[in-house]
Amino acid sequence: MNLSVGLIERQSAVEVELTGTFTDTAGKPYSPGHYRFTSEVTLTPSDLASCAFALDDVTIGIGFHWERKERQVFRGALRLVKRAAGLTVINDVSLEEYVTSVISSEMSASCPRELLKAHAVISRSWLWFPKANPSPFERGHSQGLNSHEILRWYGREAHPDFDVCADDHCQRYQGITKAFSPAAAEAVRATAGEFLRYNGAICDARFSKCCGGITESYATAWEDEDIPYLRSVYDAPAQSCSDSPEIWIRSNPPAYCNTDDSKLLSRVLPGFDQETRDFFRWKVVYTPEELADLIRSRLAVDLGPIRDVQALARGPSGRIYRLKITGERDHIIIGKELEIRRALSRTHLYSSAFVVDNESGRFVFRGAGWGHGVGLCQIGAAVMANEGKTCTEILQHYYRGTTVSV
């Protein structure tokens, strides 16, 4: 099985460095070296194992706090498609090569083997879910319930020229830029063709970096739909949480993802993710004027200096999906979780699981977790694997009632 991955867009020209010999559709060979393309072209490698192409200034983490540019290297075919906005660079690659890159890009190739196997299964499943369950894609859903409320969430986008993009919007895919370990390649071979299934159907296997101690339900982040295998679970063995969300977020409970094991984190997180060490519990502080400026720039709404921030609805992990913000001039209600995170940060808040205190005239946000929290918690799963849990045990912990099969 093969798929196409959208890598970058350039307005007028694309510069590529080839390693090994490639051939275009007319049979013209391209020797190793630097090339500048201004029109459509498809280059096929003479040898999949030894040939590669490199792109400079590839933006990763678009819109998030770790956004930066990198030089990246890819195997497989190189395809340039010309559209009104410019040239789109596409990598045509096999499914298993793609999954090997994803598990080495989302996490680190030095992760415990059972985590790599679990991630291979869910990355393959997430990718293949829409192919197995064809339905109209939508960029997102936006409902102006009234003049004072915005309800918006972001669905899986149908890319017109390729199957998936290479950034966090879909799954991180950085080609062979991140060093592949024998364990990563073996994890993909060991799970080749295997999918996460619920009642026989391939699962929409969502995942995030750190749930904060409790995973979230699907409906908090996306459509108001109950998906049985994407319900909330406590991220620890045989325990539950009876605290209110506010008490829970202010606490430091035991959980798989509550770890400060620097040795383990250096094994499981890519270098730029290691810069974020307050993923389990975090704090952000704003003045009323800073909050007002954020709302004005992010939502194009002028509320004046902010006077109150109030959670109206929370999911089981404490993540807010309806939030009321009141200023001197007006108020607005926003949701769901990603829209809240976008509105309250120049990039994104780590999560929408937070409580707000007014301290000395400033708003102090105390939060839990990193990401939407739905499905597998990557850091929690890493700790489980490090403690000797198997791929099956990890998947059945986060996706209750599922099985793994080809």
C-alpha positions as semicolon CSV with decimal commas, in nm:
position;residue;x (nm);y (nm);z (nm)
1;M;0,000;0,000;0,000
2;N;0,131;0,343;-0,095
3;L;0,030;0,696;-0,001
4;S;0,124;1,056;-0,074
5;V;0,244;1,305;0,187
6;G;0,236;1,682;0,137
7;L;0,566;1,831;0,256
8;I;0,589;2,204;0,174
9;E;0,453;2,476;-0,051
10;R;0,668;2,730;-0,234
11;Q;0,543;3,028;-0,435
12;S;0,769;3,009;-0,740
13;A;1,056;2,761;-0,711
14;V;1,163;2,455;-0,514
15;E;1,525;2,376;-0,441
16;V;1,610;2,012;-0,386
17;E;1,928;1,818;-0,318
18;L;1,930;1,466;-0,463
19;T;2,132;1,178;-0,323
20;G;2,147;0,895;-0,573
21;T;2,001;0,890;-0,923
22;F;1,639;0,981;-0,999
23;T;1,445;0,961;-1,327
24;D;1,154;1,176;-1,446
25;T;0,848;1,048;-1,632
26;A;1,018;1,107;-1,969
27;G;1,310;0,887;-1,869
28;K;1,555;1,173;-1,814
29;P;1,807;1,090;-1,538
30;Y;1,894;1,330;-1,258
31;S;2,236;1,267;-1,102
32;P;2,317;1,351;-0,738
33;G;2,332;1,727;-0,684
34;H;2,130;2,046;-0,629
35;Y;1,833;2,133;-0,852
36;R;1,588;2,422;-0,876
37;F;1,243;2,339;-1,014
38;T;0,983;2,594;-1,125
39;S;0,728;2,360;-1,283
40;E;0,564;2,024;-1,227
41;V;0,789;1,721;-1,221
42;T;0,789;1,365;-1,085
43;L;1,121;1,204;-0,992
44;T;1,145;0,834;-0,916
45;P;1,450;0,697;-0,732
46;S;1,658;0,430;-0,901
47;D;1,694;0,253;-0,566
48;L;1,451;0,303;-0,278
49;A;1,702;0,215;-0,008
50;S;1,994;0,436;-0,111
51;C;1,833;0,731;-0,292
52;A;1,695;1,033;-0,106
53;F;1,610;1,399;-0,151
54;A;1,659;1,689;0,092
55;L;1,462;2,012;0,144
56;D;1,581;2,313;0,341
57;D;1,365;2,534;0,563
58;V;1,079;2,290;0,616
59;T;0,849;2,441;0,880
60;I;0,746;2,202;1,158
61;G;0,503;2,257;1,446
62;I;0,310;2,515;1,243
63;G;0,128;2,752;1,479
64;F;0,250;2,577;1,796
65;H;0,505;2,694;2,051
66;W;0,778;2,468;1,907
67;E;0,743;2,598;1,549
68;R;1,077;2,615;1,364
69;K;1,244;2,537;1,033
70;E;1,452;2,227;0,963
71;R;1,641;2,061;0,683
72;Q;1,468;1,730;0,615
73;V;1,556;1,425;0,409
74;F;1,311;1,183;0,248
75;R;1,309;0,852;0,067
76;G;1,065;0,757;-0,208
77;A;0,943;0,953;-0,508
78;L;0,944;1,333;-0,530
79;R;0,647;1,499;-0,698
80;L;0,587;1,870;-0,758
81;V;0,231;1,983;-0,831
82;K;0,160;2,335;-0,956
83;R;-0,142;2,518;-0,820
84;A;-0,251;2,883;-0,810
85;A;-0,065;2,937;-0,481
86;G;0,257;2,791;-0,617
87;L;0,431;2,454;-0,608
88;T;0,339;2,178;-0,365
89;V;0,609;1,922;-0,284
90;I;0,473;1,569;-0,238
91;N;0,649;1,253;-0,124
92;D;0,506;0,926;-0,258
93;V;0,604;0,653;-0,014
94;S;0,497;0,309;0,103
95;L;0,265;0,282;0,403
96;E;0,520;0,098;0,617
97;E;0,798;0,346;0,533
98;Y;0,559;0,625;0,631
99;V;0,472;0,459;0,962
100;T;0,842;0,405;1,043
101;S;0,903;0,776;0,993
102;V;0,596;0,880;1,193
103;I;0,686;0,679;1,503
104;S;1,041;0,818;1,483
105;S;0,910;1,175;1,440
106;E;0,615;1,180;1,680
107;M;0,832;1,028;1,949
108;S;1,196;0,922;1,933
109;A;1,347;0,623;1,758
110;S;1,508;0,527;2,090
111;C;1,169;0,470;2,260
112;P;1,098;0,139;2,435
113;R;1,013;-0,124;2,174
114;E;0,658;-0,191;2,298
115;L;0,569;0,179;2,273
116;L;0,704;0,188;1,918
117;K;0,490;-0,114;1,831
118;A;0,180;0,043;1,987
119;H;0,243;0,371;1,806
120;A;0,295;0,189;1,476
121;V;-0,047;0,029;1,512
122;I;-0,232;0,351;1,596
123;S;-0,050;0,564;1,337
124;R;-0,135;0,312;1,069
125;S;-0,495;0,296;1,194
126;W;-0,541;0,674;1,213
127;L;-0,417;0,707;0,856
128;W;-0,631;0,428;0,715
129;F;-0,953;0,505;0,907
130;P;-1,096;0,749;0,647
131;K;-1,002;0,513;0,364
132;A;-1,193;0,234;0,535
133;N;-1,481;0,467;0,629
134;P;-1,521;0,708;0,338
135;S;-1,728;1,014;0,418
136;P;-1,714;1,382;0,325
137;F;-1,424;1,564;0,492
138;E;-1,463;1,911;0,632
139;R;-1,187;2,153;0,724
140;G;-1,372;2,226;1,044
141;H;-1,707;2,310;1,190
142;S;-1,811;2,657;1,296
143;Q;-2,141;2,756;1,445
144;G;-2,229;3,112;1,538
145;L;-2,490;3,013;1,793
146;N;-2,560;3,381;1,858
147;S;-2,372;3,707;1,844
148;H;-2,193;3,619;2,167
149;E;-2,096;3,256;2,110
150;I;-1,852;3,079;1,879
151;L;-1,847;2,701;1,867
152;R;-1,571;2,572;1,643
153;W;-1,373;2,254;1,604
154;Y;-1,131;2,130;1,346
155;G;-1,192;1,809;1,158
156;R;-0,970;1,594;0,941
157;E;-0,907;1,795;0,629
158;A;-0,930;1,642;0,283
159;H;-0,609;1,747;0,112
160;P;-0,681;1,776;-0,262
161;D;-0,337;1,669;-0,388
162;F;-0,219;1,419;-0,126
163;D;-0,341;1,186;0,148
164;V;-0,189;1,354;0,454
165;C;0,031;1,650;0,539
166;A;0,364;1,607;0,716
167;D;0,303;1,824;1,023
168;D;0,116;1,795;1,353
169;H;-0,214;1,877;1,177
170;C;-0,208;1,515;1,059
171;Q;0,086;1,316;1,197
172;R;0,447;1,425;1,220
173;Y;0,633;1,286;0,921
174;Q;0,992;1,398;0,884
175;G;1,120;1,139;0,638
176;I;1,451;0,988;0,742
177;T;1,562;1,312;0,909
178;K;1,530;1,157;1,254
179;A;1,769;0,866;1,297
180;F;1,582;0,540;1,258
181;S;1,679;0,285;1,520
182;P;1,672;-0,090;1,458
183;A;1,393;-0,098;1,721
184;A;1,175;0,140;1,517
185;A;1,217;-0,061;1,199
186;E;1,157;-0,384;1,389
187;A;0,844;-0,241;1,557
188;V;0,695;-0,169;1,215
189;R;0,793;-0,512;1,081
190;A;0,650;-0,680;1,391
191;T;0,313;-0,506;1,342
192;A;0,313;-0,496;0,960
193;G;-0,042;-0,458;0,829
194;E;-0,195;-0,458;1,178
195;F;-0,473;-0,216;1,271
196;L;-0,651;-0,120;1,591
197;R;-1,010;-0,244;1,560
198;Y;-1,337;-0,209;1,747
199;N;-1,604;-0,465;1,659
200;G;-1,392;-0,552;1,358
201;A;-1,375;-0,198;1,217
202;I;-1,053;0,007;1,195
203;C;-1,038;0,270;1,469
204;D;-0,994;0,643;1,442
205;A;-0,696;0,612;1,678
206;R;-0,644;0,963;1,817
207;F;-0,347;1,042;2,043
208;S;-0,184;1,338;2,216
209;K;0,138;1,416;2,401
210;C;0,020;1,414;2,766
211;C;-0,333;1,367;2,897
212;G;-0,252;1,521;3,237
213;G;-0,361;1,211;3,430
214;I;-0,704;1,148;3,272
215;T;-0,771;1,104;2,901
216;E;-1,052;1,301;2,740
217;S;-1,363;1,191;2,552
218;Y;-1,395;1,249;2,178
219;A;-1,691;1,488;2,201
220;T;-1,499;1,748;2,400
221;A;-1,271;1,813;2,104
222;W;-1,481;1,726;1,800
223;E;-1,839;1,631;1,707
224;D;-2,094;1,555;1,978
225;E;-2,051;1,184;1,922
226;D;-1,986;0,903;2,167
227;I;-1,709;0,682;2,032
228;P;-1,679;0,382;2,267
229;Y;-1,304;0,335;2,232
230;L;-1,236;0,710;2,276
231;R;-1,388;0,752;2,620
232;S;-1,207;0,892;2,921
233;V;-0,980;0,665;3,128
234;Y;-0,766;0,732;3,434
235;D;-0,401;0,713;3,334
236;A;-0,294;0,474;3,608
237;P;-0,361;0,109;3,691
238;A;-0,697;0,027;3,852
239;Q;-0,768;0,375;3,986
240;S;-1,028;0,643;3,932
241;C;-1,065;1,010;4,015
242;S;-1,347;1,140;4,238
243;D;-1,217;1,495;4,270
244;S;-1,381;1,787;4,095
245;P;-1,196;1,902;3,782
246;E;-1,076;2,215;3,960
247;I;-0,931;2,018;4,252
248;W;-0,783;1,762;4,012
249;I;-0,603;2,025;3,803
250;R;-0,459;2,190;4,113
251;S;-0,328;1,857;4,245
252;N;-0,027;1,646;4,156
253;P;-0,184;1,299;4,131
254;P;-0,003;0,975;4,051
255;A;-0,035;0,885;3,683
256;Y;0,171;0,719;3,415
257;C;0,230;1,055;3,244
258;N;0,328;1,226;3,571
259;T;0,699;1,166;3,532
260;D;1,012;1,373;3,563
261;D;1,241;1,084;3,467
262;S;1,482;1,287;3,255
263;K;1,657;0,975;3,127
264;L;1,331;0,826;3,000
265;L;1,208;1,156;2,855
266;S;1,535;1,200;2,666
267;R;1,473;0,856;2,512
268;V;1,111;0,913;2,413
269;L;1,081;1,281;2,315
270;P;1,231;1,439;2,002
271;G;1,484;1,711;2,079
272;F;1,249;2,007;2,035
273;D;0,979;1,841;2,250
274;Q;1,231;1,804;2,533
275;E;1,223;2,184;2,565
276;T;0,870;2,144;2,710
277;R;0,917;1,993;3,056
278;D;0,608;2,131;3,237
279;F;0,369;1,917;3,034
280;F;0,188;1,752;3,329
281;R;0,111;2,072;3,523
282;W;0,180;2,422;3,390
283;K;0,114;2,791;3,459
284;V;0,059;3,096;3,237
285;V;0,002;3,454;3,362
286;Y;-0,173;3,742;3,179
287;T;-0,275;4,097;3,265
288;P;-0,635;4,198;3,176
289;E;-0,496;4,407;2,890
290;E;-0,282;4,120;2,756
291;L;-0,586;3,890;2,754
292;A;-0,794;4,153;2,577
293;D;-0,524;4,193;2,313
294;L;-0,515;3,817;2,258
295;I;-0,892;3,797;2,213
296;R;-0,884;4,095;1,976
297;S;-0,605;3,949;1,760
298;R;-0,718;3,587;1,765
299;L;-1,097;3,627;1,742
300;A;-1,135;3,982;1,604
301;V;-1,353;4,071;1,904
302;D;-1,290;4,380;2,120
303;L;-1,409;4,306;2,474
304;G;-1,198;4,568;2,643
305;P;-0,978;4,477;2,943
306;I;-1,085;4,132;3,066
307;R;-1,271;4,111;3,393
308;D;-1,361;3,741;3,424
309;V;-1,280;3,402;3,268
310;Q;-1,534;3,133;3,352
311;A;-1,555;2,765;3,253
312;L;-1,913;2,677;3,153
313;A;-1,856;2,314;3,051
314;R;-1,576;2,065;3,106
315;G;-1,499;1,717;2,986
316;P;-1,400;1,433;3,221
317;S;-1,029;1,528;3,215
318;G;-1,114;1,885;3,315
319;R;-1,066;2,019;2,962
320;I;-1,299;2,311;2,898
321;Y;-1,514;2,304;2,586
322;R;-1,730;2,611;2,662
323;L;-1,559;2,914;2,810
324;K;-1,708;3,256;2,890
325;I;-1,478;3,557;2,875
326;T;-1,613;3,887;3,006
327;G;-1,453;4,225;2,942
328;E;-1,541;4,584;3,024
329;R;-1,732;4,627;2,695
330;D;-1,883;4,286;2,622
331;H;-1,852;3,910;2,665
332;I;-1,806;3,607;2,442
333;I;-1,846;3,231;2,483
334;I;-1,602;3,011;2,288
335;G;-1,550;2,640;2,228
336;K;-1,440;2,370;2,166
337;E;-1,107;2,284;2,323
338;L;-0,871;2,377;2,040
339;E;-1,048;2,707;1,974
340;I;-1,007;2,792;2,342
341;R;-0,636;2,706;2,330
342;R;-0,590;2,918;2,019
343;A;-0,779;3,217;2,156
344;L;-0,579;3,235;2,479
345;S;-0,225;3,218;2,343
346;R;-0,007;3,358;2,065
347;T;0,037;2,995;1,961
348;H;-0,170;2,746;2,162
349;L;-0,214;2,684;2,532
350;Y;-0,081;2,340;2,621
351;S;-0,440;2,227;2,681
352;S;-0,784;2,358;2,774
353;A;-0,770;2,181;3,113
354;F;-0,708;2,481;3,335
355;V;-0,839;2,683;3,627
356;V;-0,808;3,061;3,650
357;D;-0,716;3,265;3,958
358;N;-0,709;3,643;3,988
359;E;-0,392;3,729;4,176
360;S;-0,286;4,091;4,225
361;G;-0,489;4,201;3,925
362;R;-0,345;3,933;3,693
363;F;-0,506;3,617;3,559
364;V;-0,312;3,304;3,652
365;F;-0,395;2,998;3,440
366;R;-0,299;2,669;3,608
367;G;-0,333;2,382;3,367
368;A;-0,291;2,009;3,312
369;G;-0,165;1,812;3,016
370;W;-0,040;1,883;2,664
371;G;-0,280;1,839;2,372
372;H;-0,643;1,738;2,336
373;G;-0,597;1,435;2,561
374;V;-0,811;1,197;2,353
375;G;-0,693;0,838;2,304
376;L;-0,336;0,733;2,370
377;C;-0,124;0,953;2,596
378;Q;0,222;0,934;2,442
379;I;0,419;1,008;2,758
380;G;0,195;0,781;2,966
381;A;0,238;0,503;2,712
382;A;0,615;0,552;2,723
383;V;0,615;0,507;3,099
384;M;0,396;0,197;3,068
385;A;0,637;0,046;2,816
386;N;0,933;0,136;3,036
387;E;0,763;-0,050;3,323
388;G;0,737;-0,364;3,111
389;K;0,383;-0,332;2,973
390;T;0,330;-0,489;2,632
391;C;0,197;-0,327;2,317
392;T;-0,137;-0,501;2,371
393;E;-0,162;-0,386;2,733
394;I;-0,085;-0,027;2,634
395;L;-0,347;-0,022;2,357
396;Q;-0,616;-0,188;2,569
397;H;-0,551;0,062;2,849
398;Y;-0,613;0,367;2,631
399;Y;-0,864;0,221;2,382
400;R;-1,100;0,005;2,586
401;G;-1,265;-0,287;2,408
402;T;-1,033;-0,285;2,107
403;T;-0,829;-0,560;1,944
404;V;-0,534;-0,564;1,705
405;S;-0,547;-0,758;1,378
406;V;-0,464;-0,734;1,008
